[in-house]
Amino acid sequence: MGVVVPIDESSPDPEASLADLVALVAGGMERVNATILSRTGSDVQMIPEVANHLISSGGKRLRPILTLATADLCDYAGDGAVKLAASVEFMHTATLLHDDVVDESDMRRGKVAARIKWGNEASVLVGDFLLGQAFRMMVEVGSLKALDILSTAATIIAEGEVMQLTAAKNTETSEDEYLAVISAKTAELFAAACEVGPVLAARPEAEQAACRAYGMNLGIAFQLIDDVLDYGGTSDSLGKNVGDDFREGKITLPIVLAVRRASETERGFWKRTLEAGEVNPEDLDTARAILRRHGALDETMARARHYGDRARAALAPFPASPMKQALLQVVDFCIARAY
């Protein structure tokens, strides 16, 4: 069984593409990490156990890094960005805890999912605890607009989750419908994470909108690459079992593109596996073959590059600087994860 994603030896190293940004925000991230540790504390022993199981599992913390980066890009020098970055990470972690329950996932970030170790109830309730802590920190920052941006994002993310439930197992889902799901479920938090930095810096509306557009397009590109990795990556690169989307009946962009071009036999295959949930051990290989036959993975990667280009273009209003260059390189990181 070969890897479906084409490998180009000249492709950028994902870690190298992120290294400059990580170095630029290292001091701020030390404070964010300390804040995260302090805010997961509770007299209820299970809360820090469940929270830290996921928080300490090696995620890149890209979203809080982006909050610090866009704040720095806009010359913000206060303490608020640290608390908002920690809030963003708590929102993301809560979403992952909830997602794993909804999706009945067994793995997360290469480890046993919290729901397997502690149960669904604990995962949901600890996720709620983290959301509560996130909103407490937002209030402490004292920016009503930042609070509005992040609380609105929480609402939109929940809407995206429900939209995904509606689209699940529906092979008639259109590309526009799918993009609406990932814009809400995934990209909205990227957008909000990037927008609150210039808001704290009281920068003009145009710069706030530019940072938001950067985050939104980056988030869409990030999710589209995840869609590709589910069929052509490895468990290490994805952080969960390869093929989980397929086994869970999730309709992702490669599926949308392949169904659009499917033969009658292929349509029957998708309906049996995705809609009826009748998945045999060899079906993932068959799905990969169909996706390869119709160029669905390559085309999804092309779409990801398109949104990556839009993310780069969104930063045009900002003058050249090491931080701007590092943010441009983050787009390469998101795309290069597929190699």
C-alpha positions as CSV (number, residue, x, y, z in Angstrom):
1,M,0.0,0.0,0.0
2,G,1.7,3.2,-1.2
3,V,1.4,6.8,-0.1
4,V,-1.0,8.6,-2.4
5,V,0.3,12.1,-1.8
6,P,3.0,12.9,-4.4
7,I,6.4,13.5,-2.8
8,D,8.7,16.1,-4.3
9,E,12.2,16.0,-2.8
10,S,12.5,19.8,-3.3
11,S,9.4,20.4,-1.2
12,P,10.0,22.6,1.9
13,D,10.5,21.0,5.3
14,P,7.4,21.8,7.3
15,E,9.4,22.4,10.5
16,A,11.9,24.7,8.8
17,S,9.0,26.8,7.4
18,L,7.7,27.3,11.0
19,A,11.0,27.8,12.7
20,D,11.4,31.5,12.2
21,L,8.0,32.3,13.6
22,V,8.5,30.0,16.6
23,A,11.8,31.8,17.4
24,L,10.3,35.3,17.1
25,V,7.5,34.5,19.6
26,A,9.4,32.2,21.9
27,G,9.4,34.6,24.8
28,G,5.7,35.2,24.5
29,M,5.0,31.5,24.2
30,E,6.8,30.8,27.4
31,R,4.4,33.1,29.1
32,V,1.4,31.5,27.3
33,N,2.5,28.0,28.3
34,A,2.9,29.1,31.9
35,T,-0.6,30.7,31.8
36,I,-2.0,27.5,30.3
37,L,-0.5,25.4,33.1
38,S,-1.8,27.7,35.8
39,R,-5.3,27.9,34.3
40,T,-5.8,24.1,34.1
41,G,-5.3,23.8,37.8
42,S,-8.4,22.7,39.8
43,D,-9.2,21.0,43.1
44,V,-11.1,18.5,41.0
45,Q,-8.2,16.1,40.2
46,M,-9.6,14.7,36.9
47,I,-9.8,18.2,35.3
48,P,-6.0,18.8,35.1
49,E,-5.4,15.2,34.3
50,V,-7.7,15.2,31.2
51,A,-6.8,18.7,30.1
52,N,-3.0,18.1,30.3
53,H,-3.3,14.8,28.6
54,L,-4.2,16.7,25.4
55,I,-2.5,20.0,26.1
56,S,0.9,18.4,26.8
57,S,0.7,16.0,23.8
58,G,3.0,17.9,21.5
59,G,0.7,20.0,19.4
60,K,2.3,22.9,17.5
61,R,0.1,25.5,19.3
62,L,-0.1,27.3,15.9
63,R,-3.2,29.3,16.8
64,P,-1.8,31.0,19.9
65,I,1.4,31.5,18.1
66,L,-0.5,33.4,15.4
67,T,-2.2,35.6,18.1
68,L,1.2,36.6,19.4
69,A,2.6,37.1,15.9
70,T,-0.1,39.3,14.6
71,A,-0.1,41.4,17.8
72,D,3.7,41.9,17.3
73,L,3.2,42.6,13.6
74,C,0.9,45.5,14.7
75,D,3.4,46.7,17.3
76,Y,1.3,45.7,20.4
77,A,3.5,45.5,23.5
78,G,1.0,44.8,26.3
79,D,0.1,41.7,28.3
80,G,-3.3,41.1,26.7
81,A,-2.0,39.1,23.8
82,V,-0.6,36.4,26.2
83,K,-4.0,35.9,27.8
84,L,-5.9,35.9,24.5
85,A,-3.4,33.4,23.0
86,A,-4.0,31.1,26.0
87,S,-7.7,31.6,25.5
88,V,-7.4,30.6,21.8
89,E,-5.5,27.4,22.8
90,F,-8.1,26.5,25.4
91,M,-10.9,27.0,22.8
92,H,-9.0,24.8,20.4
93,T,-8.4,22.1,23.0
94,A,-12.0,22.1,24.1
95,T,-13.1,21.7,20.5
96,L,-10.8,18.7,20.1
97,L,-12.1,17.1,23.3
98,H,-15.7,17.5,22.1
99,D,-14.8,16.4,18.5
100,D,-13.4,13.2,19.7
101,V,-16.6,12.3,21.5
102,V,-18.7,13.2,18.5
103,D,-16.5,11.4,16.0
104,E,-15.8,8.4,18.4
105,S,-12.1,8.9,17.7
106,D,-9.5,6.6,19.4
107,M,-6.4,8.7,18.8
108,R,-5.5,12.4,19.0
109,R,-2.0,13.9,18.4
110,G,-0.6,10.4,18.3
111,K,-1.9,9.4,21.8
112,V,-5.0,7.6,23.0
113,A,-7.9,10.0,22.9
114,A,-9.0,11.4,26.3
115,R,-12.5,9.9,25.8
116,I,-10.9,6.4,25.6
117,K,-9.0,6.9,28.8
118,W,-11.5,8.8,30.9
119,G,-14.8,8.4,29.1
120,N,-17.0,10.7,27.0
121,E,-18.6,12.5,29.9
122,A,-15.3,13.6,31.3
123,S,-14.0,14.7,27.9
124,V,-17.1,16.9,27.3
125,L,-17.1,18.4,30.8
126,V,-13.4,19.2,30.9
127,G,-13.8,20.8,27.4
128,D,-16.5,23.0,29.0
129,F,-14.2,23.8,31.9
130,L,-11.5,25.0,29.4
131,L,-14.1,27.1,27.5
132,G,-15.0,28.7,30.8
133,Q,-11.4,29.5,31.6
134,A,-10.9,30.9,28.1
135,F,-13.8,33.4,28.6
136,R,-12.5,34.4,32.0
137,M,-9.2,35.4,30.5
138,M,-10.9,37.3,27.7
139,V,-12.8,39.3,30.2
140,E,-9.6,40.0,32.2
141,V,-8.0,41.5,29.1
142,G,-10.7,44.1,29.1
143,S,-11.1,44.5,25.3
144,L,-14.8,44.3,24.5
145,K,-14.1,43.9,20.8
146,A,-11.7,41.1,21.3
147,L,-14.2,39.4,23.6
148,D,-16.8,39.8,20.8
149,I,-14.5,38.3,18.2
150,L,-13.6,35.2,20.2
151,S,-17.1,34.6,21.6
152,T,-18.6,34.9,18.1
153,A,-15.9,32.5,16.9
154,A,-17.1,30.0,19.6
155,T,-20.6,30.3,18.3
156,I,-19.6,29.9,14.7
157,I,-17.4,26.8,15.5
158,A,-20.3,25.1,17.2
159,E,-22.5,25.9,14.1
160,G,-19.8,24.4,11.9
161,E,-19.8,21.2,14.0
162,V,-23.6,20.9,13.5
163,M,-23.2,21.7,9.8
164,Q,-20.7,18.8,9.6
165,L,-23.1,16.5,11.3
166,T,-25.8,17.4,8.7
167,A,-23.3,16.8,5.9
168,A,-21.9,13.6,7.3
169,K,-22.6,10.5,5.2
170,N,-24.3,12.7,2.5
171,T,-22.4,12.1,-0.7
172,E,-24.5,14.8,-2.4
173,T,-22.7,17.5,-0.4
174,S,-21.4,20.2,-2.8
175,E,-18.1,21.9,-2.7
176,D,-19.6,25.2,-1.6
177,E,-21.4,23.4,1.3
178,Y,-18.2,21.7,2.4
179,L,-16.2,24.9,2.3
180,A,-18.9,26.5,4.4
181,V,-18.4,23.7,7.0
182,I,-14.6,24.1,7.2
183,S,-14.7,27.9,7.2
184,A,-16.8,27.7,10.3
185,K,-15.4,24.6,12.0
186,T,-11.7,25.1,11.4
187,A,-10.8,28.4,9.8
188,E,-12.9,30.7,12.0
189,L,-10.6,30.1,15.0
190,F,-7.5,30.8,12.8
191,A,-9.2,34.0,11.7
192,A,-10.2,35.1,15.2
193,A,-6.8,34.2,16.6
194,C,-5.2,36.5,14.0
195,E,-7.7,39.3,14.3
196,V,-7.5,40.0,18.0
197,G,-3.8,41.1,17.8
198,P,-4.4,44.2,15.7
199,V,-7.6,44.9,17.8
200,L,-5.5,45.0,20.9
201,A,-3.1,47.3,19.1
202,A,-6.0,49.6,18.1
203,R,-4.9,49.4,14.5
204,P,-7.1,50.6,11.6
205,E,-10.0,48.5,10.5
206,A,-8.3,47.7,7.3
207,E,-5.4,46.1,9.1
208,Q,-7.7,44.1,11.4
209,A,-9.5,42.9,8.3
210,A,-6.2,42.0,6.7
211,C,-5.1,39.8,9.6
212,R,-8.5,38.2,9.8
213,A,-8.4,37.4,6.0
214,Y,-4.9,35.9,6.5
215,G,-6.1,33.6,9.3
216,M,-9.3,32.6,7.5
217,N,-7.5,31.6,4.3
218,L,-4.6,29.9,6.2
219,G,-7.2,27.9,8.2
220,I,-9.0,26.7,5.0
221,A,-5.6,25.7,3.5
222,F,-4.7,23.9,6.7
223,Q,-7.9,21.9,6.7
224,L,-7.7,20.9,3.1
225,I,-4.2,19.5,3.6
226,D,-5.7,17.5,6.6
227,D,-8.3,16.1,4.1
228,V,-5.5,14.9,1.9
229,L,-3.4,13.5,4.7
230,D,-6.4,11.3,5.8
231,Y,-6.0,9.4,2.6
232,G,-2.3,9.8,1.8
233,G,-0.4,10.6,5.0
234,T,0.8,8.8,8.0
235,S,-0.6,8.6,11.6
236,D,2.5,10.6,12.7
237,S,1.8,13.4,10.3
238,L,-1.9,13.5,11.0
239,G,-1.9,12.8,14.7
240,K,-4.7,10.3,14.4
241,N,-5.4,7.1,12.5
242,V,-5.1,7.5,8.8
243,G,-8.5,6.8,7.2
244,D,-10.5,8.0,10.2
245,D,-12.5,10.4,8.0
246,F,-13.4,7.6,5.7
247,R,-14.4,5.2,8.4
248,E,-16.5,7.8,10.1
249,G,-18.3,8.6,6.9
250,K,-17.0,12.2,6.8
251,I,-17.5,14.0,3.5
252,T,-14.3,15.9,2.8
253,L,-13.2,17.8,-0.4
254,P,-11.4,14.8,-2.0
255,I,-14.7,12.9,-1.7
256,V,-16.8,15.7,-3.0
257,L,-14.5,16.0,-6.1
258,A,-14.4,12.2,-6.6
259,V,-18.2,11.7,-6.3
260,R,-18.7,14.5,-8.9
261,R,-16.8,12.4,-11.4
262,A,-17.8,9.0,-10.3
263,S,-19.0,6.1,-12.4
264,E,-22.1,4.3,-11.4
265,T,-20.0,1.6,-9.8
266,E,-18.0,4.1,-7.8
267,R,-21.1,5.9,-6.7
268,G,-22.4,2.6,-5.3
269,F,-19.1,2.2,-3.5
270,W,-19.3,5.6,-1.9
271,K,-22.9,5.1,-0.9
272,R,-22.1,1.7,0.7
273,T,-19.1,2.9,2.6
274,L,-19.9,6.5,3.5
275,E,-23.7,6.6,3.6
276,A,-24.5,3.1,4.9
277,G,-21.3,2.7,6.9
278,E,-20.6,-0.7,5.5
279,V,-16.8,-0.6,5.5
280,N,-14.6,-3.6,4.8
281,P,-10.9,-3.8,5.7
282,E,-9.9,-3.4,2.0
283,D,-12.2,-0.5,1.3
284,L,-9.7,2.3,2.3
285,D,-7.3,1.0,-0.4
286,T,-10.2,1.1,-2.9
287,A,-11.1,4.6,-1.8
288,R,-7.5,5.8,-2.3
289,A,-7.5,4.2,-5.8
290,I,-10.7,6.0,-6.8
291,L,-9.4,9.3,-5.5
292,R,-6.1,8.8,-7.3
293,R,-7.9,7.9,-10.5
294,H,-9.9,11.1,-10.5
295,G,-7.0,13.3,-9.3
296,A,-9.1,14.3,-6.3
297,L,-6.1,14.5,-3.9
298,D,-4.0,16.5,-6.2
299,E,-6.9,18.9,-6.9
300,T,-7.5,19.3,-3.2
301,M,-3.9,20.2,-2.7
302,A,-4.2,22.7,-5.6
303,R,-7.2,24.3,-3.8
304,A,-5.1,24.5,-0.6
305,R,-2.3,26.3,-2.5
306,H,-4.9,28.7,-3.8
307,Y,-6.1,29.6,-0.3
308,G,-2.4,29.8,0.8
309,D,-1.8,32.4,-1.9
310,R,-4.8,34.3,-0.7
311,A,-3.4,34.2,2.8
312,R,-0.1,35.6,1.6
313,A,-1.8,38.4,-0.4
314,A,-3.8,39.4,2.7
315,L,-0.7,40.6,4.4
316,A,0.1,43.1,1.6
317,P,-0.9,46.2,3.7
318,F,2.0,45.5,6.2
319,P,5.5,46.7,5.5
320,A,8.3,44.2,5.2
321,S,9.6,42.9,8.5
322,P,11.0,39.7,10.0
323,M,7.5,39.0,11.5
324,K,5.7,39.5,8.2
325,Q,8.2,37.2,6.5
326,A,7.7,34.5,9.2
327,L,4.0,34.7,8.8
328,L,4.3,34.2,5.0
329,Q,6.5,31.2,5.7
330,V,3.7,29.7,7.9
331,V,1.7,29.2,4.7
332,D,4.5,27.0,3.4
333,F,4.4,25.0,6.7
334,C,0.7,24.3,6.3
335,I,1.1,23.1,2.7
336,A,4.3,21.2,3.2
337,R,2.7,19.0,5.8
338,A,1.3,16.9,2.9
339,Y,4.8,15.8,1.8
